[in-house]
Amino acid sequence: MVGEIHPRKKQGFKIFSNGLELAVKILEILEKNKDMILAREQVFKGGNYYQKSKEIATIITNEVGRRLGVIDRIIEEAQGEELKKSSSLLRSALRVGSYLVYFDRKEPAGILAAMKPFLEKKGGIGLIKRLSYVLRKVSKYKPKVKADIEAVCFWYYFFPEWITRKMIESFGEEKTIKIMEEMNKTPYMSVRVNTRKISKEDLARILGERYQYELEIVKDMPFLKLEKNYPVMKIEEYEKGFFTVQDFVTAAGIKKMIYKLPEGATVLDCCSAPGRKLSYLMQERNDLKVFAMDISLERLKRMIRDFKRLGIELPYIIKGTATKVPLKIEFDFVHLDVPCSGSGTWGKHPERRWLTEEDHFKECIIIQREILKEASRLTKKDGYILYSTCSLWKEENEDNISWFLSENRDFELIEEERSYPVRASTGFYHAILRKT
């Protein structure tokens, strides 16, 4: 909640007002790019803002993103008009203001006073009057919540009705509530230690003593689990390549392959960028011959920069699509971290709950099966495929593997594993297949 600076006190008013301006700008960009993190980065790079203002904007936009559909319903019922009839600027201002008034219990007059300096310049007096009218209505709003599970999950756990239905169908009511509770918790952060440069014990000591980060060492993996989202990418040790940001949950399959692959094995990473899983493999195994492919040139460029920062040798880089790999050779290991619905990331990226279309996962399945089919011809006898997604849905995970094995009798399932979100960690699935 945004409670550190009171909008009605003279001291800090400018910082608070600036934070609201940034939040409105971020939400405007979110409507176009559908990615809150990228929207924040774009806004924060565009000017010299107070650090405290950026922190306020980050808190507000994260909480608005978590409640986006709920906030929109409150606004529409309060004003008696669909939000799509408003301008992007007014929609974004209404969302920020309504969050602060309804959920953070701020006074409408104080929020309006903080927004007026920048909104008046961009939207004029008419926009200010409209905002004032709606915020007063929102401050008195009382929802009529039906006594059913979908309404409870909408109003109190902040999930669209279609997601609640699908999760209950997949996991049952009790587990659905548990997953939603975990996705709404403050997320931890984990970093992978670059053991070529420093031990995880030494990095843990530096982060704890120099920066007062609360952390714990992850057992049997080169990872540290940080208590909260610290600004780790701004510190000296990051620039020196001592670590990279990566959720240790997503590294479980790669950890297994580190020990399975023969010396000098050939590797194809089909959906490689930004390359964190691949850099983990290559960090631990410098004897491999690796090809990395991705459809996005920009993501490949980011991957190259990160490999150089870490001091890890670059793989052979290929720009291309994993559904039609421009190679005729076979590999000991084909890694498929496939495009997916991302439903397992709705804790760290809560706005995506509201921005994802209900049938999006069905489109993903078509692509995932095409990628699996292509991987089958690229795998050597006795070679492996590691298939993974950050999806909760069985259709993108176990069902895809069952389909693949029915279509490819020369493959066997070695293992499959699911991780459900804990403290907004990634919900993750992986399966290891071997060609017989």
MILOVEX-745169 format. One record per residue (C-alpha): x negated, y, z. Coordinates in nm, 3 decimals, padded with zeros to 5 digits, always signed. Example, Ala and Ser with C-alpha at 12.3 -4.5 7.8 and 13.67 -1.06 7.14 Angstrom:
<atom east="-01.230" north="-00.450" up="+00.780"/>
<atom east="-01.367" north="-00.106" up="+00.714"/>
REM end
This chain:
<atom east="+00.000" north="+00.000" up="+00.000"/>
<atom east="-00.112" north="+00.356" up="-00.063"/>
<atom east="-00.127" north="+00.487" up="+00.292"/>
<atom east="-00.473" north="+00.636" up="+00.332"/>
<atom east="-00.385" north="+00.984" up="+00.196"/>
<atom east="-00.049" north="+01.140" up="+00.273"/>
<atom east="+00.082" north="+01.334" up="-00.030"/>
<atom east="+00.234" north="+01.613" up="+00.183"/>
<atom east="-00.087" north="+01.704" up="+00.368"/>
<atom east="-00.299" north="+01.975" up="+00.213"/>
<atom east="-00.623" north="+01.786" up="+00.269"/>
<atom east="-00.651" north="+01.513" up="+00.009"/>
<atom east="-00.356" north="+01.635" up="-00.199"/>
<atom east="-00.572" north="+01.687" up="-00.508"/>
<atom east="-00.724" north="+01.341" up="-00.477"/>
<atom east="-00.380" north="+01.184" up="-00.437"/>
<atom east="-00.236" north="+01.382" up="-00.729"/>
<atom east="-00.532" north="+01.284" up="-00.944"/>
<atom east="-00.479" north="+00.918" up="-00.848"/>
<atom east="-00.115" north="+00.933" up="-00.959"/>
<atom east="-00.216" north="+01.095" up="-01.288"/>
<atom east="-00.461" north="+00.814" up="-01.354"/>
<atom east="-00.197" north="+00.553" up="-01.266"/>
<atom east="+00.050" north="+00.705" up="-01.512"/>
<atom east="-00.213" north="+00.709" up="-01.788"/>
<atom east="-00.302" north="+00.346" up="-01.720"/>
<atom east="+00.061" north="+00.235" up="-01.742"/>
<atom east="+00.104" north="+00.424" up="-02.069"/>
<atom east="-00.190" north="+00.234" up="-02.219"/>
<atom east="-00.062" north="-00.094" up="-02.071"/>
<atom east="+00.249" north="-00.062" up="-02.287"/>
<atom east="+00.023" north="-00.078" up="-02.593"/>
<atom east="-00.254" north="-00.321" up="-02.503"/>
<atom east="-00.074" north="-00.549" up="-02.250"/>
<atom east="-00.390" north="-00.577" up="-02.035"/>
<atom east="-00.411" north="-00.385" up="-01.706"/>
<atom east="-00.784" north="-00.432" up="-01.655"/>
<atom east="-00.870" north="-00.302" up="-02.002"/>
<atom east="-00.622" north="-00.015" up="-01.956"/>
<atom east="-00.797" north="+00.088" up="-01.632"/>
<atom east="-01.139" north="+00.066" up="-01.792"/>
<atom east="-01.026" north="+00.285" up="-02.081"/>
<atom east="-00.883" north="+00.554" up="-01.851"/>
<atom east="-01.167" north="+00.555" up="-01.600"/>
<atom east="-01.426" north="+00.597" up="-01.876"/>
<atom east="-01.243" north="+00.898" up="-02.011"/>
<atom east="-01.336" north="+01.151" up="-01.741"/>
<atom east="-01.519" north="+01.240" up="-01.421"/>
<atom east="-01.268" north="+01.140" up="-01.152"/>
<atom east="-01.287" north="+01.113" up="-00.774"/>
<atom east="-01.378" north="+00.760" up="-00.665"/>
<atom east="-01.093" north="+00.771" up="-00.414"/>
<atom east="-00.851" north="+00.871" up="-00.692"/>
<atom east="-00.960" north="+00.570" up="-00.897"/>
<atom east="-00.908" north="+00.345" up="-00.596"/>
<atom east="-00.556" north="+00.485" up="-00.546"/>
<atom east="-00.477" north="+00.435" up="-00.915"/>
<atom east="-00.607" north="+00.078" up="-00.902"/>
<atom east="-00.392" north="-00.011" up="-00.600"/>
<atom east="-00.080" north="+00.149" up="-00.749"/>
<atom east="-00.114" north="-00.005" up="-01.095"/>
<atom east="-00.184" north="-00.350" up="-00.953"/>
<atom east="+00.126" north="-00.333" up="-00.733"/>
<atom east="+00.341" north="-00.183" up="-01.011"/>
<atom east="+00.218" north="-00.462" up="-01.241"/>
<atom east="+00.314" north="-00.726" up="-00.983"/>
<atom east="+00.666" north="-00.581" up="-00.952"/>
<atom east="+00.711" north="-00.449" up="-01.306"/>
<atom east="+01.041" north="-00.617" up="-01.391"/>
<atom east="+01.182" north="-00.548" up="-01.045"/>
<atom east="+01.087" north="-00.179" up="-01.063"/>
<atom east="+01.240" north="-00.149" up="-01.410"/>
<atom east="+01.567" north="-00.299" up="-01.286"/>
<atom east="+01.576" north="-00.062" up="-00.988"/>
<atom east="+01.518" north="+00.238" up="-01.216"/>
<atom east="+01.777" north="+00.131" up="-01.473"/>
<atom east="+02.043" north="+00.061" up="-01.212"/>
<atom east="+01.962" north="+00.384" up="-01.028"/>
<atom east="+01.980" north="+00.604" up="-01.337"/>
<atom east="+02.245" north="+00.406" up="-01.525"/>
<atom east="+02.037" north="+00.399" up="-01.844"/>
<atom east="+01.793" north="+00.161" up="-02.013"/>
<atom east="+01.427" north="+00.254" up="-01.974"/>
<atom east="+01.358" north="+00.198" up="-02.343"/>
<atom east="+01.545" north="+00.522" up="-02.415"/>
<atom east="+01.280" north="+00.718" up="-02.223"/>
<atom east="+00.940" north="+00.827" up="-02.354"/>
<atom east="+00.632" north="+00.625" up="-02.259"/>
<atom east="+00.519" north="+00.910" up="-02.034"/>
<atom east="+00.851" north="+00.926" up="-01.847"/>
<atom east="+00.870" north="+00.546" up="-01.814"/>
<atom east="+00.522" north="+00.534" up="-01.665"/>
<atom east="+00.590" north="+00.824" up="-01.427"/>
<atom east="+00.917" north="+00.664" up="-01.317"/>
<atom east="+00.742" north="+00.332" up="-01.249"/>
<atom east="+00.468" north="+00.492" up="-01.040"/>
<atom east="+00.711" north="+00.714" up="-00.852"/>
<atom east="+00.967" north="+00.440" up="-00.793"/>
<atom east="+00.703" north="+00.202" up="-00.657"/>
<atom east="+00.585" north="+00.465" up="-00.410"/>
<atom east="+00.937" north="+00.568" up="-00.306"/>
<atom east="+01.104" north="+00.225" up="-00.288"/>
<atom east="+00.822" north="-00.010" up="-00.186"/>
<atom east="+00.571" north="+00.224" up="-00.017"/>
<atom east="+00.844" north="+00.435" up="+00.148"/>
<atom east="+00.704" north="+00.771" up="+00.041"/>
<atom east="+00.929" north="+01.079" up="+00.029"/>
<atom east="+01.055" north="+01.163" up="-00.321"/>
<atom east="+00.972" north="+01.532" up="-00.271"/>
<atom east="+00.610" north="+01.453" up="-00.183"/>
<atom east="+00.564" north="+01.227" up="-00.484"/>
<atom east="+00.724" north="+01.482" up="-00.713"/>
<atom east="+00.495" north="+01.756" up="-00.578"/>
<atom east="+00.189" north="+01.538" up="-00.646"/>
<atom east="+00.302" north="+01.453" up="-01.000"/>
<atom east="+00.420" north="+01.798" up="-01.100"/>
<atom east="+00.075" north="+01.953" up="-01.178"/>
<atom east="-00.004" north="+01.708" up="-01.458"/>
<atom east="+00.346" north="+01.610" up="-01.575"/>
<atom east="+00.456" north="+01.970" up="-01.627"/>
<atom east="+00.171" north="+02.022" up="-01.875"/>
<atom east="+00.254" north="+01.707" up="-02.073"/>
<atom east="+00.631" north="+01.673" up="-02.043"/>
<atom east="+00.768" north="+02.010" up="-01.944"/>
<atom east="+01.031" north="+02.106" up="-01.688"/>
<atom east="+01.289" north="+01.869" up="-01.835"/>
<atom east="+01.075" north="+01.566" up="-01.751"/>
<atom east="+01.020" north="+01.694" up="-01.395"/>
<atom east="+01.393" north="+01.739" up="-01.341"/>
<atom east="+01.465" north="+01.389" up="-01.472"/>
<atom east="+01.198" north="+01.237" up="-01.248"/>
<atom east="+01.331" north="+01.426" up="-00.946"/>
<atom east="+01.685" north="+01.305" up="-01.009"/>
<atom east="+01.587" north="+00.939" up="-01.051"/>
<atom east="+01.350" north="+00.927" up="-00.753"/>
<atom east="+01.621" north="+01.061" up="-00.524"/>
<atom east="+01.853" north="+00.789" up="-00.650"/>
<atom east="+01.583" north="+00.523" up="-00.606"/>
<atom east="+01.524" north="+00.632" up="-00.245"/>
<atom east="+01.886" north="+00.539" up="-00.167"/>
<atom east="+01.897" north="+00.223" up="-00.380"/>
<atom east="+02.004" north="-00.105" up="-00.219"/>
<atom east="+01.988" north="-00.417" up="-00.437"/>
<atom east="+02.269" north="-00.670" up="-00.446"/>
<atom east="+02.071" north="-00.993" up="-00.414"/>
<atom east="+02.254" north="-01.315" up="-00.498"/>
<atom east="+02.210" north="-01.612" up="-00.268"/>
<atom east="+02.021" north="-01.827" up="-00.518"/>
<atom east="+01.657" north="-01.923" up="-00.571"/>
<atom east="+01.612" north="-01.723" up="-00.892"/>
<atom east="+01.727" north="-01.401" up="-00.725"/>
<atom east="+01.508" north="-01.464" up="-00.420"/>
<atom east="+01.202" north="-01.525" up="-00.638"/>
<atom east="+01.280" north="-01.213" up="-00.843"/>
<atom east="+01.333" north="-00.969" up="-00.555"/>
<atom east="+01.091" north="-01.106" up="-00.294"/>
<atom east="+00.819" north="-01.292" up="-00.489"/>
<atom east="+00.835" north="-01.075" up="-00.803"/>
<atom east="+00.874" north="-01.337" up="-01.074"/>
<atom east="+01.108" north="-01.325" up="-01.376"/>
<atom east="+01.402" north="-01.564" up="-01.363"/>
<atom east="+01.276" north="-01.772" up="-01.657"/>
<atom east="+00.944" north="-01.840" up="-01.481"/>
<atom east="+01.126" north="-01.948" up="-01.165"/>
<atom east="+01.341" north="-02.190" up="-01.367"/>
<atom east="+01.040" north="-02.337" up="-01.545"/>
<atom east="+00.833" north="-02.370" up="-01.228"/>
<atom east="+01.116" north="-02.542" up="-01.042"/>
<atom east="+01.160" north="-02.778" up="-01.338"/>
<atom east="+00.786" north="-02.853" up="-01.327"/>
<atom east="+00.710" north="-02.856" up="-00.954"/>
<atom east="+01.034" north="-02.844" up="-00.752"/>
<atom east="+01.154" north="-02.558" up="-00.531"/>
<atom east="+00.916" north="-02.607" up="-00.237"/>
<atom east="+00.598" north="-02.616" up="-00.447"/>
<atom east="+00.723" north="-02.328" up="-00.664"/>
<atom east="+00.758" north="-02.104" up="-00.356"/>
<atom east="+00.411" north="-02.211" up="-00.236"/>
<atom east="+00.251" north="-02.127" up="-00.573"/>
<atom east="+00.425" north="-01.789" up="-00.582"/>
<atom east="+00.314" north="-01.711" up="-00.227"/>
<atom east="-00.047" north="-01.791" up="-00.315"/>
<atom east="-00.032" north="-01.584" up="-00.635"/>
<atom east="+00.084" north="-01.282" up="-00.435"/>
<atom east="-00.201" north="-01.296" up="-00.185"/>
<atom east="-00.501" north="-01.065" up="-00.208"/>
<atom east="-00.741" north="-01.248" up="-00.439"/>
<atom east="-01.091" north="-01.346" up="-00.342"/>
<atom east="-01.378" north="-01.299" up="-00.586"/>
<atom east="-01.640" north="-01.555" up="-00.673"/>
<atom east="-01.976" north="-01.511" up="-00.842"/>
<atom east="-02.202" north="-01.770" up="-01.000"/>
<atom east="-02.561" north="-01.744" up="-00.887"/>
<atom east="-02.823" north="-01.751" up="-01.161"/>
<atom east="-03.045" north="-02.013" up="-00.999"/>
<atom east="-03.315" north="-01.948" up="-01.258"/>
<atom east="-03.379" north="-01.617" up="-01.083"/>
<atom east="-03.265" north="-01.658" up="-00.721"/>
<atom east="-03.124" north="-01.918" up="-00.484"/>
<atom east="-02.764" north="-01.888" up="-00.368"/>
<atom east="-02.887" north="-01.867" up="-00.007"/>
<atom east="-03.112" north="-01.571" up="-00.087"/>
<atom east="-02.842" north="-01.391" up="-00.286"/>
<atom east="-02.591" north="-01.454" up="-00.007"/>
<atom east="-02.832" north="-01.296" up="+00.242"/>
<atom east="-02.887" north="-00.990" up="+00.019"/>
<atom east="-02.517" north="-00.932" up="-00.045"/>
<atom east="-02.438" north="-00.977" up="+00.322"/>
<atom east="-02.718" north="-00.765" up="+00.469"/>
<atom east="-02.761" north="-00.494" up="+00.204"/>
<atom east="-02.397" north="-00.446" up="+00.101"/>
<atom east="-02.208" north="-00.591" up="+00.401"/>
<atom east="-02.007" north="-00.821" up="+00.176"/>
<atom east="-01.810" north="-01.089" up="+00.360"/>
<atom east="-01.876" north="-01.417" up="+00.183"/>
<atom east="-01.925" north="-01.790" up="+00.206"/>
<atom east="-02.144" north="-02.029" up="+00.009"/>
<atom east="-01.956" north="-02.276" up="-00.212"/>
<atom east="-02.064" north="-02.634" up="-00.144"/>
<atom east="-02.235" north="-02.833" up="-00.422"/>
<atom east="-02.208" north="-02.551" up="-00.679"/>
<atom east="-02.418" north="-02.237" up="-00.743"/>
<atom east="-02.133" north="-02.006" up="-00.638"/>
<atom east="-02.054" north="-01.755" up="-00.366"/>
<atom east="-01.697" north="-01.683" up="-00.260"/>
<atom east="-01.649" north="-01.317" up="-00.166"/>
<atom east="-01.371" north="-01.214" up="+00.070"/>
<atom east="-01.235" north="-00.944" up="-00.161"/>
<atom east="-01.287" north="-00.770" up="-00.493"/>
<atom east="-01.615" north="-00.589" up="-00.424"/>
<atom east="-01.773" north="-00.362" up="-00.693"/>
<atom east="-02.038" north="-00.624" up="-00.766"/>
<atom east="-02.096" north="-00.521" up="-01.128"/>
<atom east="-02.232" north="-00.183" up="-01.014"/>
<atom east="-02.511" north="-00.312" up="-00.792"/>
<atom east="-02.878" north="-00.361" up="-00.876"/>
<atom east="-02.869" north="-00.739" up="-00.842"/>
<atom east="-02.605" north="-00.768" up="-01.113"/>
<atom east="-02.812" north="-00.563" up="-01.357"/>
<atom east="-03.112" north="-00.784" up="-01.280"/>
<atom east="-02.910" north="-01.089" up="-01.385"/>
<atom east="-02.901" north="-01.255" up="-01.042"/>
<atom east="-02.537" north="-01.351" up="-01.088"/>
<atom east="-02.227" north="-01.324" up="-01.302"/>
<atom east="-01.859" north="-01.302" up="-01.205"/>
<atom east="-01.683" north="-01.637" up="-01.249"/>
<atom east="-01.407" north="-01.821" up="-01.062"/>
<atom east="-01.570" north="-02.140" up="-00.936"/>
<atom east="-01.241" north="-02.328" up="-00.990"/>
<atom east="-01.285" north="-02.290" up="-01.367"/>
<atom east="-01.632" north="-02.446" up="-01.356"/>
<atom east="-01.526" north="-02.790" up="-01.230"/>
<atom east="-01.530" north="-02.960" up="-01.572"/>
<atom east="-01.863" north="-02.809" up="-01.676"/>
<atom east="-02.014" north="-02.923" up="-01.345"/>
<atom east="-01.925" north="-03.283" up="-01.438"/>
<atom east="-02.073" north="-03.248" up="-01.788"/>
<atom east="-02.403" north="-03.114" up="-01.653"/>
<atom east="-02.470" north="-03.463" up="-01.516"/>
<atom east="-02.307" north="-03.668" up="-01.794"/>
<atom east="-02.494" north="-03.537" up="-02.097"/>
<atom east="-02.807" north="-03.716" up="-02.218"/>
<atom east="-03.136" north="-03.530" up="-02.250"/>
<atom east="-03.151" north="-03.311" up="-02.561"/>
<atom east="-02.776" north="-03.345" up="-02.624"/>
<atom east="-02.608" north="-03.139" up="-02.895"/>
<atom east="-02.323" north="-02.915" up="-02.781"/>
<atom east="-02.048" north="-02.723" up="-02.961"/>
<atom east="-01.852" north="-02.468" up="-02.758"/>
<atom east="-01.552" north="-02.398" up="-02.981"/>
<atom east="-01.378" north="-02.110" up="-02.798"/>
<atom east="-01.689" north="-01.979" up="-02.636"/>
<atom east="-01.671" north="-01.606" up="-02.562"/>
<atom east="-01.717" north="-01.447" up="-02.314"/>
<atom east="-01.935" north="-01.749" up="-02.243"/>
<atom east="-01.933" north="-01.785" up="-01.865"/>
<atom east="-01.872" north="-02.161" up="-01.869"/>
<atom east="-02.134" north="-02.209" up="-02.139"/>
<atom east="-02.394" north="-01.997" up="-01.958"/>
<atom east="-02.336" north="-02.215" up="-01.649"/>
<atom east="-02.409" north="-02.527" up="-01.854"/>
<atom east="-02.719" north="-02.374" up="-02.013"/>
<atom east="-02.838" north="-02.229" up="-01.682"/>
<atom east="-02.849" north="-02.581" up="-01.537"/>
<atom east="-02.957" north="-02.764" up="-01.855"/>
<atom east="-03.225" north="-02.592" up="-02.067"/>
<atom east="-03.284" north="-02.903" up="-02.282"/>
<atom east="-02.961" north="-02.881" up="-02.481"/>
<atom east="-02.913" north="-02.776" up="-02.845"/>
<atom east="-02.607" north="-02.550" up="-02.830"/>
<atom east="-02.376" north="-02.392" up="-03.087"/>
<atom east="-02.128" north="-02.129" up="-02.964"/>
<atom east="-01.830" north="-02.026" up="-03.174"/>
<atom east="-01.551" north="-01.773" up="-03.126"/>
<atom east="-01.301" north="-01.596" up="-03.349"/>
<atom east="-01.373" north="-01.252" up="-03.194"/>
<atom east="-01.690" north="-01.069" up="-03.296"/>
<atom east="-01.652" north="-00.821" up="-03.008"/>
<atom east="-01.625" north="-01.101" up="-02.752"/>
<atom east="-01.931" north="-01.270" up="-02.904"/>
<atom east="-02.126" north="-00.943" up="-02.871"/>
<atom east="-02.026" north="-00.924" up="-02.505"/>
<atom east="-02.139" north="-01.283" up="-02.458"/>
<atom east="-02.478" north="-01.211" up="-02.614"/>
<atom east="-02.527" north="-00.910" up="-02.384"/>
<atom east="-02.443" north="-01.121" up="-02.080"/>
<atom east="-02.678" north="-01.404" up="-02.179"/>
<atom east="-02.959" north="-01.151" up="-02.223"/>
<atom east="-02.884" north="-00.993" up="-01.885"/>
<atom east="-02.900" north="-01.337" up="-01.722"/>
<atom east="-03.219" north="-01.430" up="-01.908"/>
<atom east="-03.062" north="-01.742" up="-02.059"/>
<atom east="-03.168" north="-01.842" up="-02.410"/>
<atom east="-02.906" north="-01.767" up="-02.673"/>
<atom east="-02.718" north="-02.053" up="-02.841"/>
<atom east="-02.667" north="-02.061" up="-03.217"/>
<atom east="-02.380" north="-01.815" up="-03.272"/>
<atom east="-02.094" north="-01.878" up="-03.516"/>
<atom east="-01.800" north="-01.647" up="-03.580"/>
<atom east="-01.506" north="-01.863" up="-03.677"/>
<atom east="-01.185" north="-02.032" up="-03.574"/>
<atom east="-01.180" north="-02.352" up="-03.371"/>
<atom east="-00.900" north="-02.491" up="-03.587"/>
<atom east="-01.135" north="-02.502" up="-03.887"/>
<atom east="-01.498" north="-02.534" up="-03.778"/>
<atom east="-01.743" north="-02.462" up="-04.065"/>
<atom east="-01.975" north="-02.752" up="-03.968"/>
<atom east="-02.008" north="-03.111" up="-04.088"/>
<atom east="-02.235" north="-03.243" up="-03.814"/>
<atom east="-02.122" north="-03.432" up="-03.505"/>
<atom east="-02.199" north="-03.341" up="-03.143"/>
<atom east="-02.261" north="-03.519" up="-02.815"/>
<atom east="-02.031" north="-03.273" up="-02.641"/>
<atom east="-01.750" north="-03.052" up="-02.772"/>
<atom east="-01.619" north="-02.797" up="-02.523"/>
<atom east="-01.261" north="-02.672" up="-02.573"/>
<atom east="-01.156" north="-02.396" up="-02.334"/>
<atom east="-00.853" north="-02.335" up="-02.552"/>
<atom east="-00.627" north="-02.030" up="-02.590"/>
<atom east="-00.329" north="-02.078" up="-02.360"/>
<atom east="-00.032" north="-01.909" up="-02.194"/>
<atom east="-00.255" north="-01.794" up="-01.905"/>
<atom east="+00.017" north="-01.880" up="-01.654"/>
<atom east="-00.248" north="-01.985" up="-01.404"/>
<atom east="-00.387" north="-01.630" up="-01.396"/>
<atom east="-00.067" north="-01.454" up="-01.282"/>
<atom east="-00.220" north="-01.397" up="-00.940"/>
<atom east="-00.521" north="-01.200" up="-01.065"/>
<atom east="-00.326" north="-01.048" up="-01.355"/>
<atom east="+00.025" north="-01.009" up="-01.209"/>
<atom east="+00.153" north="-00.780" up="-01.487"/>
<atom east="+00.131" north="-01.073" up="-01.728"/>
<atom east="+00.426" north="-01.240" up="-01.553"/>
<atom east="+00.644" north="-00.968" up="-01.702"/>
<atom east="+00.464" north="-00.921" up="-02.034"/>
<atom east="+00.454" north="-01.289" up="-02.139"/>
<atom east="+00.733" north="-01.411" up="-02.366"/>
<atom east="+00.923" north="-01.719" up="-02.248"/>
<atom east="+00.834" north="-01.929" up="-02.554"/>
<atom east="+00.472" north="-01.815" up="-02.582"/>
<atom east="+00.340" north="-02.145" up="-02.445"/>
<atom east="+00.507" north="-02.329" up="-02.736"/>
<atom east="+00.305" north="-02.123" up="-02.984"/>
<atom east="-00.008" north="-02.205" up="-02.783"/>
<atom east="+00.060" north="-02.579" up="-02.800"/>
<atom east="+00.053" north="-02.574" up="-03.181"/>
<atom east="-00.290" north="-02.409" up="-03.180"/>
<atom east="-00.421" north="-02.630" up="-02.897"/>
<atom east="-00.334" north="-02.948" up="-03.087"/>
<atom east="-00.495" north="-02.818" up="-03.406"/>
<atom east="-00.813" north="-02.747" up="-03.207"/>
<atom east="-00.807" north="-03.092" up="-03.047"/>
<atom east="-00.760" north="-03.255" up="-03.388"/>
<atom east="-01.058" north="-03.064" up="-03.529"/>
<atom east="-01.270" north="-03.156" up="-03.225"/>
<atom east="-01.205" north="-03.527" up="-03.281"/>
<atom east="-01.396" north="-03.526" up="-03.612"/>
<atom east="-01.684" north="-03.326" up="-03.459"/>
<atom east="-01.751" north="-03.568" up="-03.172"/>
<atom east="-02.015" north="-03.841" up="-03.199"/>
<atom east="-01.950" north="-04.200" up="-03.094"/>
<atom east="-01.996" north="-04.208" up="-02.714"/>
<atom east="-01.969" north="-03.828" up="-02.716"/>
<atom east="-01.738" north="-03.618" up="-02.501"/>
<atom east="-01.465" north="-03.358" up="-02.534"/>
<atom east="-01.395" north="-03.131" up="-02.237"/>
<atom east="-01.050" north="-02.977" up="-02.275"/>
<atom east="-00.936" north="-02.703" up="-02.037"/>
<atom east="-00.673" north="-02.434" up="-01.988"/>
<atom east="-00.577" north="-02.176" up="-01.726"/>
<atom east="-00.212" north="-02.278" up="-01.768"/>
<atom east="+00.026" north="-02.422" up="-01.510"/>
<atom east="+00.244" north="-02.589" up="-01.771"/>
<atom east="+00.228" north="-02.965" up="-01.823"/>
<atom east="+00.307" north="-02.918" up="-02.192"/>
<atom east="-00.028" north="-02.742" up="-02.246"/>
<atom east="-00.220" north="-02.988" up="-02.031"/>
<atom east="-00.128" north="-03.350" up="-01.961"/>
<atom east="+00.121" north="-03.368" up="-02.248"/>
<atom east="-00.138" north="-03.245" up="-02.497"/>
<atom east="-00.388" north="-03.506" up="-02.379"/>
<atom east="-00.127" north="-03.783" up="-02.400"/>
<atom east="-00.044" north="-03.672" up="-02.755"/>
<atom east="-00.413" north="-03.663" up="-02.850"/>
<atom east="-00.484" north="-04.012" up="-02.716"/>
<atom east="-00.181" north="-04.152" up="-02.900"/>
<atom east="-00.313" north="-03.998" up="-03.224"/>
<atom east="-00.680" north="-04.092" up="-03.166"/>
<atom east="-00.716" north="-04.452" up="-03.050"/>
<atom east="-01.095" north="-04.420" up="-03.056"/>
<atom east="-01.089" north="-04.184" up="-02.755"/>
<atom east="-01.039" north="-04.268" up="-02.387"/>
<atom east="-00.957" north="-04.046" up="-02.091"/>
<atom east="-01.243" north="-04.035" up="-01.839"/>
<atom east="-01.077" north="-03.795" up="-01.595"/>
<atom east="-00.827" north="-03.513" up="-01.564"/>
<atom east="-00.790" north="-03.267" up="-01.279"/>
<atom east="-00.555" north="-02.985" up="-01.184"/>
<atom east="-00.620" north="-02.693" up="-00.948"/>
<atom east="-00.327" north="-02.488" up="-00.824"/>
<atom east="-00.367" north="-02.120" up="-00.729"/>
<atom east="-00.498" north="-02.054" up="-00.379"/>
<atom east="-00.524" north="-01.689" up="-00.275"/>
<atom east="-00.458" north="-01.584" up="-00.634"/>
<atom east="-00.735" north="-01.809" up="-00.769"/>
<atom east="-00.695" north="-01.944" up="-01.122"/>
<atom east="-00.456" north="-02.231" up="-01.177"/>
<atom east="-00.675" north="-02.458" up="-01.390"/>
<atom east="-00.665" north="-02.792" up="-01.570"/>
<atom east="-00.939" north="-02.995" up="-01.736"/>
<atom east="-00.964" north="-03.335" up="-01.901"/>
<atom east="-01.277" north="-03.522" up="-02.010"/>
<atom east="-01.240" north="-03.754" up="-02.310"/>
<atom east="-01.497" north="-03.997" up="-02.453"/>
<atom east="-01.515" north="-04.127" up="-02.809"/>
<atom east="-01.558" north="-04.505" up="-02.801"/>
REM end
